[in-house]
Amino acid sequence: MSVYHGEVKGRTKTGKKFIRHRKTKKKALIGSYPTQTKIGERKLKKVKGKRGQVKFKLLRDEVVNVYDPKTKKTQKTKIQDLIENPANKIYTRRKVITKGAILSTPLGLVRVTSRPGQNGVINAVKVEEE
C-alpha cells in the first residue's frame, strides 16, 4: 500500500528529473500508515493536523469504556483478550483493535464502537451473549 508523504525531489534511477504534477504543495494530501492499536500499557502518539488541530493516536491501551444498554450505564474496565476482529482475520491473530472488534472483559463480551487509532480512546457496547 502506498501513502503520499510529500513532494518527491531529486532524480530517478536513469537520471531524469522529477517534475511536479501540481503547482502548489498540498498538506491535505499527505497521508500516514494506519495505527494498529494493541493491548498493553497505555501509549498515545500526538499528531498535528490542519488549523492547529491536535489528534491523539492510540498505540496501546489496557482499559475500555463499556456501555450497557440495559442499565444505560458506562463503566471503565480492563481488557482481557481480543476474541475476533471482523475487519481482517490477520488483525485477530495479531490482536489489533479496530472499530467493530469483539473484546473479552470481566463484564462479558463487548464490541468496539470508537476508532482507537483516530479517537485516542476505546469505547465499546456490551454484546448480548447467546
LINHUPE-V859052 format. One record per residue. N is the residue number from 0. PSI is psi in whole degrees, 0 to 359 (NA if undefined). D_CENTER is the distance of its C-alpha to the mean C-alpha in whole Angstrom. Layout:
# LINHUPE-V859052
<<N:PSI:D_CENTER> <N:PSI:D_CENTER>>
This chain:
# LINHUPE-V859052
<<0:129:17> <1:144:18> <2:130:16> <3:123:19> <4:10:19> <5:188:22> <6:145:26> <7:130:27> <8:156:30> <9:215:33> <10:162:35> <11:180:34> <12:326:36> <13:350:39> <14:357:39> <15:141:39> <16:141:37> <17:134:34> <18:131:34> <19:137:32> <20:357:31> <21:161:31> <22:327:33> <23:157:30> <24:135:27> <25:111:24> <26:329:21> <27:338:19> <28:347:19> <29:130:17> <30:181:14> <31:163:11> <32:153:10> <33:144:6> <34:124:5> <35:94:6> <36:133:6> <37:175:9> <38:130:12> <39:189:15> <40:138:16> <41:128:14> <42:124:12> <43:154:11> <44:127:11> <45:129:13> <46:131:13> <47:141:16> <48:193:16> <49:151:19> <50:38:22> <51:8:21> <52:144:18> <53:129:15> <54:151:11> <55:116:10> <56:128:7> <57:116:7> <58:319:8> <59:148:10> <60:152:12> <61:2:15> <62:156:15> <63:142:14> <64:114:16> <65:127:18> <66:128:20> <67:113:23> <68:333:25> <69:310:28> <70:349:29> <71:42:26> <72:151:25> <73:137:22> <74:141:22> <75:128:20> <76:166:20> <77:148:19> <78:128:16> <79:313:19> <80:161:17> <81:122:15> <82:310:17> <83:146:16> <84:103:13> <85:345:15> <86:323:12> <87:130:13> <88:334:16> <89:327:15> <90:327:12> <91:316:14> <92:321:17> <93:357:14> <94:45:13> <95:128:9> <96:123:7> <97:177:6> <98:132:8> <99:353:12> <100:146:12> <101:122:15> <102:151:15> <103:129:19> <104:169:20> <105:337:23> <106:348:24> <107:195:23> <108:140:20> <109:152:17> <110:129:15> <111:129:11> <112:344:12> <113:172:9> <114:92:6> <115:329:4> <116:344:2> <117:330:5> <118:332:8> <119:12:8> <120:153:10> <121:113:10> <122:144:12> <123:162:14> <124:138:18> <125:136:20> <126:138:21> <127:123:25> <128:134:26> <129:NA:29>>
